[in-house]
Amino acid sequence: MPTIEVNGKNYETDNEGYLVNFNDWDLDFAKFVAKKEELELTDNHWEILNFLRMYYQYHQTSPNIRELTQAVSEEIGEEKGKSPYLYDLFPEGPAQQGSKIAGLPQLFVDPNEYTVI
C-alpha cells in the first residue's frame, strides 16, 4: 500500500490517498491532504471534519452525502447540513473529500446492492 510522509511520520493510504487506519490520523495529516486538495481549512471546515470523525467512531462507516447532510442537520444545524453549504467547504464532494481529510477509510459502494427496475 502507498504511504504519505508528513513531518517524518508515515501514513498508510489506499491508492486514492484515503487513510487506511482511522487511528493514525492527526492534524498534520489533515493539513497535508487539505493542501494537496487545494483547500485552506477554516473553523467551518474543522467543525465538519470533527463531525465526520465522530460519525465514523459511532457508526464505523463513512457517510454518503445523504447520510452526511441528514446527520449534520440534526446534530449541528439545518443550515450547515444543506448540500450547498457543505459543497462550498468541500467542492469535490463533502462526503468524499471531507472524509479523506478527516482520515476516514474510503466508502465503498457495492453495485450488487442496487437493483435497476
Secondary structure per residue as TSV (DSSP state, phi and psi in degrees):
chain	resnum	aa	ss	phi	psi
A	1	M	-	360.0	148.9
A	2	P	-	-69.6	157.9
A	3	T	E	-131.1	153.9
A	4	I	E	-116.4	131.8
A	5	E	E	-105.7	125.7
A	6	V	E	-133.0	122.1
A	7	N	T	50.0	40.6
A	8	G	T	83.3	-0.9
A	9	K	E	-108.4	136.6
A	10	N	E	-97.2	135.6
A	11	Y	E	-120.2	123.5
A	12	E	E	-79.1	129.3
A	13	T	B	-127.4	167.1
A	14	D	-	-83.4	-175.5
A	15	N	T	-66.4	-16.8
A	16	E	T	-103.0	6.4
A	17	G	S	90.9	8.1
A	18	Y	-	-81.0	138.1
A	19	L	B	-63.2	135.4
A	20	V	S	-80.6	-42.1
A	21	N	-	-108.8	110.4
A	22	F	G	-49.0	-39.5
A	23	N	G	-75.3	-9.6
A	24	D	G	-80.4	-13.2
A	25	W	-	-62.6	143.2
A	26	D	-	-153.8	178.0
A	27	L	H	-62.5	-36.3
A	28	D	H	-60.4	-43.9
A	29	F	H	-62.0	-47.6
A	30	A	H	-59.4	-45.8
A	31	K	H	-65.6	-38.1
A	32	F	H	-63.9	-48.7
A	33	V	H	-65.3	-41.6
A	34	A	H	-60.2	-43.1
A	35	K	H	-63.4	-41.9
A	36	K	H	-62.9	-33.3
A	37	E	T	-85.4	3.7
A	38	E	T	61.7	41.9
A	39	L	-	-118.5	137.8
A	40	E	-	-102.6	115.4
A	41	L	-	-74.6	128.6
A	42	T	-	-109.3	177.5
A	43	D	H	-58.8	-35.0
A	44	N	H	-65.4	-39.4
A	45	H	H	-62.2	-48.7
A	46	W	H	-60.9	-35.8
A	47	E	H	-59.9	-45.0
A	48	I	H	-72.8	-39.4
A	49	L	H	-61.6	-44.7
A	50	N	H	-64.5	-38.2
A	51	F	H	-62.4	-44.6
A	52	L	H	-58.0	-41.6
A	53	R	H	-65.9	-40.8
A	54	M	H	-66.1	-40.5
A	55	Y	H	-58.6	-47.2
A	56	Y	H	-63.1	-42.7
A	57	Q	H	-61.1	-37.2
A	58	Y	H	-78.4	-45.4
A	59	H	H	-96.1	-14.0
A	60	Q	S	58.0	31.9
A	61	T	S	-154.8	155.4
A	62	S	-	-82.5	139.7
A	63	P	-	-78.8	149.2
A	64	N	-	-83.6	175.6
A	65	I	H	-62.3	-39.8
A	66	R	H	-63.4	-46.0
A	67	E	H	-63.6	-38.9
A	68	L	H	-65.6	-47.8
A	69	T	H	-62.6	-40.0
A	70	Q	H	-66.9	-46.3
A	71	A	H	-66.7	-42.1
A	72	V	H	-64.0	-42.5
A	73	S	H	-57.8	-43.4
A	74	E	H	-72.3	-39.3
A	75	E	H	-94.2	-35.3
A	76	I	T	-108.4	-37.5
A	77	G	-	148.3	147.8
A	78	E	T	-59.9	-40.1
A	79	E	G	-62.9	-39.8
A	80	K	G	-78.5	-12.9
A	81	G	G	-91.6	-1.2
A	82	K	S	-79.2	142.7
A	83	S	H	-54.9	-44.0
A	84	P	H	-59.2	-39.4
A	85	Y	H	-63.4	-47.7
A	86	L	H	-67.0	-37.6
A	87	Y	H	-71.3	-26.9
A	88	D	H	-64.0	-37.4
A	89	L	H	-76.0	-43.1
A	90	F	-	-128.3	82.1
A	91	P	T	-60.7	-25.3
A	92	E	T	-84.8	3.8
A	93	G	-	121.5	115.3
A	94	P	H	-59.6	-39.4
A	95	A	H	-71.5	-43.9
A	96	Q	H	-77.2	-58.6
A	97	Q	H	-66.5	-41.9
A	98	G	H	-62.1	-44.3
A	99	S	H	-63.7	-38.1
A	100	K	H	-62.7	-46.4
A	101	I	H	-69.1	-34.4
A	102	A	H	-76.8	-4.6
A	103	G	T	81.5	20.6
A	104	L	-	-84.1	144.7
A	105	P	-	-62.3	153.5
A	106	Q	-	-64.2	137.2
A	107	L	-	-78.4	124.5
A	108	F	-	-105.7	131.2
A	109	V	-	-107.2	123.6
A	110	D	-	-84.1	113.0
A	111	P	G	-62.5	-18.7
A	112	N	G	-75.2	-11.7
A	113	E	G	-78.3	-13.8
A	114	Y	-	-112.0	138.0
A	115	T	-	-113.7	131.2
A	116	V	-	-89.3	128.3
A	117	I	-	-104.7	360.0
